[in-house]
Amino acid sequence: MSTSRPKRPARSRDVALVISDVDGTLISPDRRLTPRATAAVARLADVGIGFTLISSRPPQGLSALVAALNVRLPFAAFNGGNLLAPDMSLLEARRLSPEAARQMLALLAARGVDPWVFTDEDWRLRDDCGPHVAAERGASGLEPLAVDDFESVIARIDKIVGVSDDLPRLAKLESEARARLGQTATVQRSHPYYLDVTHANANKGDGVEALCRRIGVDLRRTAVIGDMFNDMAMFARAGFAIAMGQAPAEVKAAADTVTGSNAEDGFASAVEQLIQAHGAGTEA
């Protein structure tokens, strides 16, 4: 891993838990879990370091990875909005208030941005042939339900996503949504073309803290790995933060170190170096 300016005196040799983002981090650009990444996670268990996941995905989109990596600790979906046990049972849920959900849906409609709504049961949208729907089918493990409106599930919304390939429009919408919703919601991009809106405490910073409490590991002994703006909240809380090589410059600057891209098995490289530091008792 190449080193960036550390924001605190983090010591990689003290890591007892690794929490990883999924898309853009754990998996390759074509959404594969590589053999090297799988082997690296298995080696973490061999040296007594815990491993779990936090993702913007719904729980259904994480179940296959939890099984493939033999994750035995609680993990987080919806950017920390849902905490789940390895058997997929729900431990905690933080959902948008109906008022915040209505405000965001009205804003998306006014700005001409497609809304996706994820509830405790399903994924709803207006256009099931819209941009990125096919990719989300594979990532989420859900089949979208096309609806005319979302009022029937307004009290059960875990996440609203504004979807647009007009990136300047989405960036402007992000600022506008934060100003309108204030402290009632978390508004962040999980991909350049996805604007996620969740409960105020459904963010990766609070999510990592909640996971550490449940698992019984000090935040200062936790390493996190991610690649996007929504990962910066957990970078600020954990003891050691690793950014992926393809991450935006702002995300890299918020981390303690930068690994290779997800096209170069950067996740595996980062984990291997954490294991080496753990065994040698030296800095990574």
N, C-alpha and C positions, 0 to 999 in steps of 0.2 A: 504494500500500500504506500502511495506517496503521501507525504505529510503536508497538511495545510496549517494555518495558524491556529493553535488550540485556544479555545475560549475558556478553558479551565484546566487545572492540573490533573487530567485524566490518566489513569494507569491501566493499560490494556491487560496487564498480567493479573489484575484483581477481578476480572470479569467472572461472574457466576451465572449470568443469564444473558442470552442473545435473543432479541426480539426483532423480527424482520418484516418489512413490507413485502408485498408479493409482486404486483405488476411493475415492471421496470427494475426489479431488484432480485428477488428470488428466482424468477423464471426468465427465460430468454425472450428476445423480441418476438419470436413465433410462439410464445406462451408454453414453452416446454420446460420441464424440470430436468436439468441435465444430470447425467450420472455423477459428475464431479460435485455438483451441489448436494445431491443425495448423500454421497459418501462423506462430505464435509460435515453435514448435520449429524450423521451417525457417529462420527469421531468426537463431536462435542459431548455426546452422551458418554462415550468411553472415558473421557477425562473429567467427567463430573460437572460439566457446564450445561445448564438447562437451555431449552430452545422452544420458542413459540412464535406465533404470527400475529400481526395487526395489519388490517387491510381495509380499503374502502369497499371491498366486495361485500355482498350479502353472505350470510353463513353458508348457503348452498354452494356458493362458488369457492369455498375453502375446504369443503369436506374431503374431496379427493386428495388434496395436498396434505391435510392432517393425517389421512390414512397412509399415504405414500411415505411420509417422513416420520411416521410413528410418533407424532406429537402427543405427549402425555400430560401436558400442562394446559390450563385454560388459555384460550386465544380470543382475539377480538375482531369483529366484523364492523362494517359501517363506520370506519374511522374511530372505533372505540365505543360506538353507540350500543353495540351488543357484546357482552362477554359470554363465552360459551365454554362448556366442558368438552373434553375430547370426544365424548359420546354424542355431541351436538345438542345436548340439553342446554337451555337458556339459563344463565346465571344472573345476568343483569341486563336491563334494557333502558336506554334513554332515548325518548322519541320527541319529535318536534311537537310543539303545542299546535292546536288547530289554528290559532291566530297567526302564528309565524308561518305555518304552511300555506294558509290562504294568501298572506301577503306576498310570499315568494312566488306562488303560482300566478298571481295577478301580475307581478312584475315581469315574469318570463313571457306571459301572453302579450303584455304591452310592448316588449322589446323584440318580439318575433323569434324567440328561442324555444326550441322543443323541450318540453318537460318529461322527465322520467320520474316515476314515483315508486319507491320501494316500501312495502308495508311489512308487517310481521308474517305475511303469508306469500306475497307475490310481487310481481313487477308490472306496473301499469304505465301505459303511454297512450298517446293519441294516434301516432303513425308507426305501425309496426314494420314499415319499410324504410324508415328514416335513416339518417347517417349513423353508423357504428352499431346499429341494432344487431346485425349478424355477429359481430365480434363480442358484444355483450352477452349474447346467448351462450357462447362458449365459456366466457369468463365467469358468469354468474350462476350457471347451472339452472337457469330459469327460462321458461317460455313466456314472452311478453303477452299481456292481455290488453288489447286495444279498447279504450273506453272514450266516452264523450266528455266526462268530467271526473273529478276525484273526490267529490264531496262525501260519497258513501264511506270512504276510508280516511277521512280527514283527521280522525283522532288516533290513527294507527300507523302514521307515517314515520319510518325510520330514517329515510333519506330522500331528498329531492335532488335530481341532477339536471342542470341546464346543459344541453348538448348543442354545440355549434362548431363548425370548422372556420367560422369567422372569428379568429383569435383576438383581434383588437376589440370587437364587439363584446366578446366574453370577458375580456380583461376590464372593460368599462363597466359591464354588468356586475362583475365581482365587487368593485368599489361601491357601486350604487346599492347593491344588496346589503353590504356590510353597514352602510350608513342607515338604511331603512330598518334593518332588523336589529341593529345594535347588539346588546348582550343577550338577546333571546335565541340566538342561533350561531353556529359556526359556519362560515362561508369560506371555502378554499377550493382551489383546483387540485384534483387528483391526477389529471392528465391535462395537457394544454387545451383540449377540446371538451373537458368535463368540468363543470362547476358544481361541487358538492355542497349541499346545505343540510346540516344536521343539528341536533340539539346542541345547546351552548356548551355542554360538557362532553359531547360526542366528538372529540378531536383526539389526535394521536398522543398529545401530551397527557391529557387526563386519562386516556386509555392505557398508556404505558404505566402510569402511576397505579391505576386500578389493578392491572395485571400483577404488578410487583407486590401489592398488598395481598392479593389472593394467593400468590405463589410463595410469599414469604421471603422475598429477596430485596435487599436494599437497592434503591434506584442508583446509588453511587457505584454499585457493582454490576450494573446492567449496561450492555452495549446494544445500540440500535442501528439498523441499516435501512436506508431509504434513498429515494431519488427525486421526489417532487416537493412542491411547496407545502403540501399537507403533512409532510414528514418533518418539517422544521420544528413543529411544536414538541415532538418527542426528542429531537436533537437537543433542545434547550433544557430538557428535564433529566435525561439519562446521564450516567457517568461517562460514557464513551460513545461518540456518534460517528458513523461512517456513511459517507455519501458515495453514490455510484458515479462512475466515470462519465456517464452521459447526462448527469444531472445539470440543471441550469446553474450558472455561476453563483447566484444568490444562495442556492441550496448548498453548494459545495463550501461556500464561505462560512456557513453556519455549523459545519461539521468539524470534528477533530482531525479527521483524515479522509482521504479519497482513495477508493479502490478502482479497479477497472470497470468498464461498462458491462451491462448485462449481456452484450454480444460477445464478451471476452471472459465469461465466467467470473466476473468481478465479485459476485457474492461468495463463491467458493474460495477465491483468493483471500478475501477479507477474513473469512472464518478460519481458513488454514493458518493465517498469521496470528489470529487470536489464540488458536490452540498452541502454536509454537511459543508464543509469549507466555502462555499459562504454564507450559511445561518447563520453560527455561527460566522463568522468574525474571524476565527482562522486558523492557518496553518494546511494543511493536512499532 
